[in-house]
């Protein structure tokens, strides 16, 4: 994943370090292919273990989904950082993920962003599969 969307995810990870950042992937689905066109930073509402976990407030999620729908966009998934860990989903990510969303992870080691990767959870929720997620450059 390259371009401004990836750069924005990396920057959010750096700003939140040493805690996890999180945000939403908004876009469109054309011919069964999701395409991210916009990011939306979200607050990590988790109170404890913020270095290893994130949670999105359900009311914030509902507001964003409603606004995206009004703008003709879909909620395609989420991104979050893995401070001092690789950009690979954890067991916690798998246990709390949904098969219909895409998940982008960015590794941030010692405050420096590294690998960024996208995953989709299998229907049986047994494992994440790495994917190439289509992204558009963010508008200036």
Residue frames as qw, qx, qy, qz and C-alpha x, y, z in Angstrom:
[[0.000, 0.892, 0.451, 0.000, 0.00, 0.00, 0.00],
 [0.456, -0.025, 0.049, 0.889, 1.48, 3.31, -1.06],
 [0.012, 0.618, 0.379, 0.689, 0.45, 6.90, -1.59],
 [0.139, -0.455, 0.232, -0.848, -1.10, 9.50, 0.63],
 [0.796, -0.414, -0.170, -0.407, -3.57, 7.17, 2.35],
 [0.871, -0.093, -0.352, 0.329, -0.73, 4.95, 3.53],
 [0.346, 0.339, -0.293, 0.824, 1.27, 8.03, 4.53],
 [0.419, -0.520, 0.038, -0.743, -1.68, 9.36, 6.54],
 [0.900, -0.342, -0.244, -0.116, -2.05, 6.03, 8.37],
 [0.735, 0.090, -0.343, 0.578, 1.67, 5.97, 9.14],
 [0.067, 0.462, -0.196, 0.862, 1.54, 9.57, 10.40],
 [0.665, -0.521, -0.080, -0.529, -1.40, 8.79, 12.69],
 [0.917, -0.185, -0.308, 0.171, 0.55, 5.82, 14.08],
 [0.509, 0.257, -0.306, 0.762, 3.57, 8.05, 14.80],
 [0.217, -0.520, 0.090, -0.821, 1.42, 10.70, 16.52],
 [0.798, -0.442, -0.116, -0.392, -0.29, 8.12, 18.76],
 [0.767, 0.140, -0.531, 0.332, 2.89, 6.21, 19.62],
 [0.041, 0.246, -0.968, -0.004, 3.42, 4.50, 22.05],
 [0.534, 0.246, 0.636, -0.499, -0.34, 3.87, 22.05],
 [0.342, 0.297, 0.800, 0.393, -2.40, 2.33, 19.25],
 [0.280, 0.279, -0.091, -0.914, -4.12, 4.69, 16.86],
 [0.353, 0.344, 0.867, 0.069, -7.27, 3.73, 14.99],
 [0.281, 0.404, -0.113, -0.863, -9.45, 5.00, 12.20],
 [0.701, 0.408, 0.535, -0.235, -11.95, 4.07, 9.54],
 [0.215, -0.123, 0.689, 0.681, -11.48, 3.19, 5.89],
 [0.488, 0.587, 0.385, -0.519, -14.21, 4.77, 3.77],
 [0.026, -0.317, 0.665, 0.675, -14.82, 4.25, 0.10],
 [0.726, 0.292, -0.079, -0.618, -16.82, 2.50, -2.55],
 [0.571, -0.071, 0.811, 0.103, -17.32, -1.02, -3.82],
 [0.544, 0.563, -0.253, -0.568, -17.30, -1.35, -7.60],
 [0.781, 0.296, -0.514, -0.195, -17.74, -4.73, -9.28],
 [0.902, -0.389, -0.184, 0.030, -17.25, -6.42, -5.89],
 [0.669, 0.176, -0.245, 0.679, -13.90, -4.63, -5.45],
 [0.344, -0.873, -0.253, 0.238, -13.53, -2.29, -2.45],
 [0.508, 0.463, -0.017, 0.726, -11.62, 0.93, -3.05],
 [0.399, -0.644, -0.353, 0.549, -10.60, 3.19, -0.16],
 [0.296, 0.705, 0.227, 0.604, -11.10, 6.84, -1.02],
 [0.166, -0.744, 0.176, -0.623, -10.93, 8.44, 2.42],
 [0.499, -0.093, -0.725, 0.466, -9.71, 7.91, 5.95],
 [0.403, -0.746, -0.092, -0.522, -11.38, 9.08, 9.10],
 [0.246, 0.279, -0.727, 0.576, -9.32, 9.24, 12.28],
 [0.667, -0.555, -0.371, -0.330, -11.16, 7.86, 15.28],
 [0.282, -0.676, 0.504, -0.458, -10.47, 8.13, 18.97],
 [0.525, 0.035, -0.834, 0.165, -9.06, 5.08, 20.72],
 [0.541, -0.569, -0.029, -0.619, -11.74, 4.89, 23.40],
 [0.824, -0.167, -0.504, 0.198, -10.00, 2.14, 25.32],
 [0.401, -0.879, 0.134, -0.220, -9.14, 3.15, 28.89],
 [0.622, -0.563, 0.534, 0.103, -6.52, 0.49, 29.72],
 [0.706, -0.047, 0.614, 0.350, -3.90, -1.32, 27.64],
 [0.441, 0.845, 0.066, -0.297, -3.92, 1.39, 24.96],
 [0.072, -0.659, 0.669, 0.337, -0.40, 0.33, 23.92],
 [0.148, -0.107, 0.962, 0.203, -1.77, -3.04, 22.79],
 [0.158, 0.518, 0.841, 0.005, -5.49, -2.54, 22.18],
 [0.143, 0.008, -0.109, -0.984, -7.97, -0.15, 20.66],
 [0.142, 0.527, 0.831, -0.109, -11.71, 0.15, 20.80],
 [0.037, -0.229, -0.313, -0.921, -14.03, 2.43, 18.87],
 [0.285, 0.217, 0.543, -0.759, -16.97, 3.98, 20.67],
 [0.282, 0.408, 0.851, 0.170, -20.18, 2.51, 19.19],
 [0.180, 0.854, 0.355, -0.335, -21.83, 5.96, 19.02],
 [0.046, -0.688, 0.418, 0.591, -18.85, 7.39, 17.11],
 [0.261, -0.017, 0.883, 0.390, -19.02, 4.42, 14.75],
 [0.268, 0.634, 0.723, -0.056, -22.77, 4.94, 14.17],
 [0.104, 0.866, 0.057, -0.486, -22.30, 8.68, 13.48],
 [0.108, -0.522, 0.628, 0.567, -19.50, 8.00, 11.00],
 [0.286, 0.196, 0.901, 0.260, -21.43, 5.26, 9.22],
 [0.243, 0.781, 0.531, -0.222, -24.44, 7.58, 8.87],
 [0.048, 0.827, -0.193, -0.526, -22.28, 10.43, 7.53],
 [0.229, -0.283, 0.795, 0.485, -20.49, 8.11, 5.10],
 [0.319, 0.452, 0.828, 0.092, -23.81, 6.83, 3.81],
 [0.190, 0.870, 0.281, -0.357, -25.06, 10.40, 3.30],
 [0.011, 0.751, -0.441, -0.491, -21.91, 11.06, 1.23],
 [0.843, 0.428, -0.199, -0.259, -22.40, 7.93, -0.89],
 [0.255, 0.547, -0.778, 0.174, -19.53, 6.10, 0.79],
 [0.892, -0.269, -0.338, -0.130, -19.33, 2.76, 2.57],
 [0.465, -0.703, 0.520, -0.142, -17.53, 1.83, 5.75],
 [0.775, 0.397, -0.486, -0.071, -14.99, -0.61, 4.32],
 [0.840, -0.174, -0.408, 0.313, -13.04, -1.34, 7.48],
 [0.422, -0.904, 0.070, 0.026, -10.51, 0.02, 9.91],
 [0.623, 0.487, -0.420, 0.445, -6.85, 0.71, 10.38],
 [0.591, -0.800, 0.082, -0.055, -4.77, 0.67, 13.52],
 [0.288, 0.725, -0.591, 0.205, -1.17, 0.72, 14.58],
 [0.928, -0.267, -0.222, 0.138, 0.90, -1.95, 16.26],
 [0.087, -0.900, 0.385, -0.188, 3.41, -0.12, 18.47],
 [0.164, -0.595, 0.783, -0.073, 6.65, -2.09, 18.66],
 [0.657, 0.089, 0.744, -0.080, 5.05, -5.09, 16.96],
 [0.179, -0.028, 0.718, 0.672, 4.81, -6.20, 13.32],
 [0.481, 0.193, -0.098, -0.850, 1.94, -5.27, 11.00],
 [0.366, -0.055, -0.909, -0.194, 0.36, -8.69, 11.51],
 [0.610, -0.479, -0.150, -0.613, -3.05, -9.23, 13.13],
 [0.101, -0.306, 0.819, -0.475, -2.99, -10.51, 16.70],
 [0.167, -0.307, -0.937, 0.023, -5.27, -13.15, 18.20],
 [0.060, 0.517, 0.481, -0.705, -7.13, -10.26, 19.83],
 [0.254, 0.350, -0.328, -0.840, -7.63, -8.66, 16.40],
 [0.285, -0.039, -0.876, -0.386, -9.02, -11.95, 15.07],
 [0.129, -0.386, -0.855, 0.321, -11.33, -12.49, 18.05],
 [0.079, 0.625, 0.375, -0.680, -12.79, -8.98, 17.70],
 [0.064, 0.282, -0.496, -0.818, -12.81, -8.61, 13.91],
 [0.674, 0.431, 0.415, -0.432, -15.60, -9.11, 11.40],
 [0.617, 0.079, 0.656, 0.428, -15.24, -10.99, 8.08],
 [0.391, 0.778, 0.445, 0.209, -16.93, -8.24, 6.08],
 [0.081, -0.980, 0.116, 0.138, -14.37, -5.53, 7.00],
 [0.736, 0.458, -0.226, 0.445, -10.85, -4.87, 5.77],
 [0.594, -0.781, 0.011, 0.193, -8.14, -4.22, 8.34],
 [0.550, 0.671, -0.246, 0.432, -5.00, -2.19, 7.65],
 [0.725, -0.637, -0.044, 0.258, -2.19, -2.42, 10.18],
 [0.399, 0.790, -0.298, 0.358, 0.92, -0.30, 10.45],
 [0.800, -0.286, -0.283, 0.446, 3.96, -1.27, 12.49],
 [0.020, 0.908, -0.166, 0.385, 5.47, 1.59, 14.50],
 [0.851, -0.196, -0.279, 0.399, 8.77, 0.70, 16.15],
 [0.487, -0.363, -0.163, 0.778, 10.31, 3.21, 18.57],
 [0.135, 0.743, 0.192, -0.626, 8.12, 5.92, 17.04],
 [0.081, 0.435, -0.596, -0.670, 9.17, 5.17, 13.46],
 [0.810, 0.292, 0.208, -0.464, 6.54, 3.84, 11.05],
 [0.249, -0.323, 0.857, 0.315, 7.33, 0.67, 9.16],
 [0.022, -0.132, -0.898, -0.419, 5.47, -1.97, 7.22],
 [0.518, 0.192, 0.244, -0.797, 1.83, -1.42, 6.39],
 [0.080, -0.012, -0.950, -0.301, -0.40, -4.31, 5.34],
 [0.608, -0.034, 0.000, -0.793, -4.07, -5.06, 4.71],
 [0.009, -0.011, 0.996, -0.086, -5.99, -8.14, 5.81],
 [0.649, -0.172, -0.216, -0.709, -9.45, -9.62, 5.59],
 [0.421, -0.224, 0.787, -0.392, -10.82, -12.09, 8.13],
 [0.188, -0.040, -0.919, -0.345, -12.01, -15.47, 6.83],
 [0.563, -0.356, -0.347, -0.660, -15.73, -16.22, 7.02],
 [0.786, -0.354, -0.504, 0.050, -15.17, -18.77, 9.80],
 [0.265, -0.912, 0.188, -0.252, -13.11, -16.14, 11.67],
 [0.944, -0.228, 0.035, 0.237, -10.25, -18.63, 11.91],
 [0.624, -0.214, 0.213, 0.721, -7.54, -16.56, 10.24],
 [0.204, 0.845, -0.035, -0.493, -6.71, -13.32, 8.51],
 [0.752, 0.322, 0.377, 0.436, -5.66, -13.42, 4.86],
 [0.225, -0.500, 0.171, 0.818, -3.31, -10.75, 3.55],
 [0.482, 0.694, 0.523, 0.117, -4.75, -8.78, 0.65],
 [0.280, 0.043, 0.206, 0.937, -4.01, -5.94, -1.71],
 [0.090, 0.751, 0.559, -0.339, -6.52, -3.23, -0.92],
 [0.368, 0.527, 0.335, 0.689, -7.14, -0.66, -3.66],
 [0.235, -0.703, -0.303, 0.599, -6.69, 2.92, -2.55],
 [0.353, 0.801, 0.227, 0.427, -7.09, 6.30, -4.21],
 [0.391, 0.139, -0.263, 0.871, -4.85, 9.21, -3.41],
 [0.139, -0.697, -0.526, 0.467, -6.34, 11.57, -0.84],
 [0.262, 0.834, 0.272, 0.402, -7.49, 14.88, -2.19],
 [0.395, 0.183, -0.251, 0.865, -5.32, 17.92, -1.41]]
